[in-house]
Amino acid sequence: MDNEVRWLIEEIMQLLQKMSDEDIKNYRKEVGNVRHVHRALLNKNCKTYQAS
């Protein structure tokens, strides 16, 4: 394995370890909210399309 690649992987692992459980929860919540919004918009668009 290339030294740069190994260094990058180590950096990422350290960052992940620094992320607290709270950070991870917030990230999951944000991602979940985004999905929820997209789903709501899709439903609305489908209903509008069916009504026309």
N, CA, C and O atoms as CSV, one atom per row, in Angstrom:
chain,resi,resn,atom,element,x,y,z
A,1,MET,N,N,0.837,-1.190,0.000
A,1,MET,CA,C,0.000,0.000,0.000
A,1,MET,C,C,0.884,1.255,0.000
A,1,MET,O,O,1.931,1.300,0.646
A,2,ASP,N,N,0.437,2.253,-0.730
A,2,ASP,CA,C,1.172,3.512,-0.820
A,2,ASP,C,C,1.177,4.221,0.530
A,2,ASP,O,O,0.204,4.146,1.281
A,3,ASN,N,N,2.274,4.909,0.835
A,3,ASN,CA,C,2.386,5.615,2.115
A,3,ASN,C,C,1.327,6.694,2.273
A,3,ASN,O,O,0.773,6.869,3.358
A,4,GLU,N,N,1.037,7.434,1.174
A,4,GLU,CA,C,0.033,8.495,1.234
A,4,GLU,C,C,-1.341,7.934,1.554
A,4,GLU,O,O,-2.094,8.511,2.339
A,5,VAL,N,N,-1.657,6.818,0.945
A,5,VAL,CA,C,-2.960,6.186,1.172
A,5,VAL,C,C,-3.073,5.739,2.626
A,5,VAL,O,O,-4.099,5.957,3.270
A,6,ARG,N,N,-2.025,5.121,3.134
A,6,ARG,CA,C,-2.009,4.665,4.524
A,6,ARG,C,C,-2.193,5.850,5.472
A,6,ARG,O,O,-2.944,5.769,6.444
A,7,TRP,N,N,-1.494,6.956,5.174
A,7,TRP,CA,C,-1.586,8.168,5.995
A,7,TRP,C,C,-3.014,8.707,5.991
A,7,TRP,O,O,-3.539,9.103,7.031
A,8,LEU,N,N,-3.637,8.718,4.815
A,8,LEU,CA,C,-5.006,9.218,4.680
A,8,LEU,C,C,-5.977,8.379,5.501
A,8,LEU,O,O,-6.843,8.916,6.191
A,9,ILE,N,N,-5.828,7.066,5.424
A,9,ILE,CA,C,-6.701,6.162,6.179
A,9,ILE,C,C,-6.541,6.402,7.672
A,9,ILE,O,O,-7.528,6.429,8.407
A,10,GLU,N,N,-5.300,6.575,8.125
A,10,GLU,CA,C,-5.055,6.845,9.548
A,10,GLU,C,C,-5.711,8.153,9.975
A,10,GLU,O,O,-6.290,8.231,11.058
A,11,GLU,N,N,-5.625,9.188,9.125
A,11,GLU,CA,C,-6.253,10.484,9.414
A,11,GLU,C,C,-7.761,10.324,9.578
A,11,GLU,O,O,-8.354,10.847,10.521
A,12,ILE,N,N,-8.371,9.593,8.646
A,12,ILE,CA,C,-9.820,9.378,8.684
A,12,ILE,C,C,-10.217,8.628,9.949
A,12,ILE,O,O,-11.198,8.983,10.602
A,13,MET,N,N,-9.462,7.597,10.294
A,13,MET,CA,C,-9.764,6.815,11.496
A,13,MET,C,C,-9.699,7.691,12.741
A,13,MET,O,O,-10.549,7.580,13.625
A,14,GLN,N,N,-8.694,8.562,12.815
A,14,GLN,CA,C,-8.562,9.459,13.965
A,14,GLN,C,C,-9.743,10.417,14.038
A,14,GLN,O,O,-10.267,10.676,15.121
A,15,LEU,N,N,-10.166,10.946,12.888
A,15,LEU,CA,C,-11.311,11.861,12.861
A,15,LEU,C,C,-12.577,11.157,13.337
A,15,LEU,O,O,-13.365,11.718,14.099
A,16,LEU,N,N,-12.760,9.923,12.879
A,16,LEU,CA,C,-13.947,9.162,13.283
A,16,LEU,C,C,-13.957,8.927,14.791
A,16,LEU,O,O,-15.008,9.001,15.429
A,17,GLN,N,N,-12.784,8.643,15.356
A,17,GLN,CA,C,-12.699,8.414,16.797
A,17,GLN,C,C,-13.004,9.687,17.572
A,17,GLN,O,O,-13.559,9.633,18.670
A,18,LYS,N,N,-12.633,10.859,16.990
A,18,LYS,CA,C,-12.883,12.143,17.649
A,18,LYS,C,C,-14.365,12.496,17.649
A,18,LYS,O,O,-14.835,13.208,18.536
A,19,MET,N,N,-15.109,11.996,16.648
A,19,MET,CA,C,-16.546,12.277,16.583
A,19,MET,C,C,-17.230,11.642,17.786
A,19,MET,O,O,-17.124,10.436,18.008
A,20,SER,N,N,-17.911,12.441,18.536
A,20,SER,CA,C,-18.603,11.908,19.706
A,20,SER,C,C,-19.908,11.244,19.270
A,20,SER,O,O,-20.343,11.410,18.130
A,21,ASP,N,N,-20.526,10.497,20.176
A,21,ASP,CA,C,-21.817,9.873,19.896
A,21,ASP,C,C,-22.845,10.938,19.541
A,21,ASP,O,O,-23.711,10.723,18.692
A,22,GLU,N,N,-22.739,12.095,20.201
A,22,GLU,CA,C,-23.678,13.197,19.952
A,22,GLU,C,C,-23.558,13.691,18.510
A,22,GLU,O,O,-24.564,13.937,17.845
A,23,ASP,N,N,-22.323,13.832,18.038
A,23,ASP,CA,C,-22.092,14.252,16.650
A,23,ASP,C,C,-22.730,13.265,15.687
A,23,ASP,O,O,-23.382,13.654,14.718
A,24,ILE,N,N,-22.535,11.988,15.964
A,24,ILE,CA,C,-23.055,10.940,15.088
A,24,ILE,C,C,-24.586,10.965,15.097
A,24,ILE,O,O,-25.215,10.826,14.048
A,25,LYS,N,N,-25.186,11.142,16.280
A,25,LYS,CA,C,-26.651,11.232,16.378
A,25,LYS,C,C,-27.168,12.411,15.565
A,25,LYS,O,O,-28.134,12.278,14.813
A,26,ASN,N,N,-26.518,13.575,15.718
A,26,ASN,CA,C,-26.936,14.771,14.980
A,26,ASN,C,C,-26.827,14.555,13.478
A,26,ASN,O,O,-27.701,14.968,12.717
A,27,TYR,N,N,-25.748,13.904,13.060
A,27,TYR,CA,C,-25.547,13.634,11.636
A,27,TYR,C,C,-26.662,12.729,11.107
A,27,TYR,O,O,-27.232,12.980,10.046
A,28,ARG,N,N,-26.960,11.669,11.871
A,28,ARG,CA,C,-28.020,10.747,11.456
A,28,ARG,C,C,-29.356,11.458,11.380
A,28,ARG,O,O,-30.147,11.227,10.465
A,29,LYS,N,N,-29.605,12.342,12.370
A,29,LYS,CA,C,-30.864,13.077,12.407
A,29,LYS,C,C,-30.975,13.976,11.174
A,29,LYS,O,O,-32.027,14.037,10.539
A,30,GLU,N,N,-29.888,14.673,10.838
A,30,GLU,CA,C,-29.885,15.554,9.667
A,30,GLU,C,C,-30.172,14.770,8.405
A,30,GLU,O,O,-30.998,15.172,7.586
A,31,VAL,N,N,-29.490,13.654,8.251
A,31,VAL,CA,C,-29.675,12.821,7.061
A,31,VAL,C,C,-31.116,12.324,7.008
A,31,VAL,O,O,-31.735,12.314,5.944
A,32,GLY,N,N,-31.648,11.912,8.158
A,32,GLY,CA,C,-33.033,11.451,8.234
A,32,GLY,C,C,-34.014,12.539,7.851
A,32,GLY,O,O,-34.978,12.283,7.129
A,33,ASN,N,N,-33.775,13.763,8.332
A,33,ASN,CA,C,-34.652,14.886,8.008
A,33,ASN,C,C,-34.650,15.166,6.514
A,33,ASN,O,O,-35.699,15.418,5.920
A,34,VAL,N,N,-33.471,15.122,5.910
A,34,VAL,CA,C,-33.364,15.368,4.470
A,34,VAL,C,C,-34.168,14.326,3.711
A,34,VAL,O,O,-34.893,14.663,2.775
A,35,ARG,N,N,-34.049,13.076,4.101
A,35,ARG,CA,C,-34.806,12.003,3.443
A,35,ARG,C,C,-36.298,12.238,3.590
A,35,ARG,O,O,-37.065,12.066,2.644
A,36,HIS,N,N,-36.697,12.636,4.795
A,36,HIS,CA,C,-38.114,12.854,5.078
A,36,HIS,C,C,-38.671,13.963,4.183
A,36,HIS,O,O,-39.762,13.833,3.628
A,37,VAL,N,N,-37.918,15.045,4.051
A,37,VAL,CA,C,-38.345,16.177,3.214
A,37,VAL,C,C,-38.487,15.726,1.766
A,37,VAL,O,O,-39.479,16.053,1.114
A,38,HIS,N,N,-37.516,14.986,1.255
A,38,HIS,CA,C,-37.577,14.508,-0.125
A,38,HIS,C,C,-38.796,13.621,-0.335
A,38,HIS,O,O,-39.474,13.727,-1.357
A,39,ARG,N,N,-39.077,12.747,0.626
A,39,ARG,CA,C,-40.219,11.845,0.511
A,39,ARG,C,C,-41.523,12.640,0.473
A,39,ARG,O,O,-42.417,12.342,-0.319
A,40,ALA,N,N,-41.625,13.658,1.339
A,40,ALA,CA,C,-42.829,14.488,1.388
A,40,ALA,C,C,-43.028,15.209,0.055
A,40,ALA,O,O,-44.147,15.280,-0.453
A,41,LEU,N,N,-41.951,15.739,-0.508
A,41,LEU,CA,C,-42.045,16.439,-1.793
A,41,LEU,C,C,-42.448,15.479,-2.909
A,41,LEU,O,O,-43.262,15.828,-3.764
A,42,LEU,N,N,-41.890,14.287,-2.905
A,42,LEU,CA,C,-42.242,13.288,-3.918
A,42,LEU,C,C,-43.725,12.947,-3.844
A,42,LEU,O,O,-44.402,12.883,-4.870
A,43,ASN,N,N,-44.233,12.728,-2.625
A,43,ASN,CA,C,-45.648,12.405,-2.445
A,43,ASN,C,C,-46.522,13.526,-2.981
A,43,ASN,O,O,-47.507,13.279,-3.677
A,44,LYS,N,N,-46.154,14.773,-2.649
A,44,LYS,CA,C,-46.924,15.936,-3.080
A,44,LYS,C,C,-46.937,16.012,-4.605
A,44,LYS,O,O,-47.988,16.233,-5.206
A,45,ASN,N,N,-45.782,15.832,-5.226
A,45,ASN,CA,C,-45.685,15.904,-6.683
A,45,ASN,C,C,-46.505,14.810,-7.352
A,45,ASN,O,O,-47.138,15.050,-8.380
A,46,CYS,N,N,-46.499,13.620,-6.783
A,46,CYS,CA,C,-47.270,12.505,-7.344
A,46,CYS,C,C,-48.761,12.809,-7.283
A,46,CYS,O,O,-49.487,12.572,-8.249
A,47,LYS,N,N,-49.218,13.336,-6.142
A,47,LYS,CA,C,-50.637,13.659,-5.987
A,47,LYS,C,C,-51.046,14.756,-6.960
A,47,LYS,O,O,-52.117,14.685,-7.563
A,48,THR,N,N,-50.193,15.775,-7.116
A,48,THR,CA,C,-50.479,16.872,-8.050
A,48,THR,C,C,-50.583,16.320,-9.467
A,48,THR,O,O,-51.471,16.703,-10.228
A,49,TYR,N,N,-49.671,15.421,-9.811
A,49,TYR,CA,C,-49.644,14.831,-11.152
A,49,TYR,C,C,-50.900,13.999,-11.397
A,49,TYR,O,O,-51.502,14.078,-12.468
A,50,GLN,N,N,-51.296,13.196,-10.396
A,50,GLN,CA,C,-52.478,12.347,-10.539
A,50,GLN,C,C,-53.748,13.184,-10.656
A,50,GLN,O,O,-54.681,12.806,-11.366
A,51,ALA,N,N,-53.784,14.327,-9.956
A,51,ALA,CA,C,-54.978,15.173,-9.960
A,51,ALA,C,C,-55.166,15.855,-11.315
A,51,ALA,O,O,-56.298,16.134,-11.710
A,52,SER,N,N,-54.079,16.125,-12.026
A,52,SER,CA,C,-54.200,16.853,-13.302
A,52,SER,C,C,-54.659,15.944,-14.434
A,52,SER,O,O,-54.809,16.399,-15.568
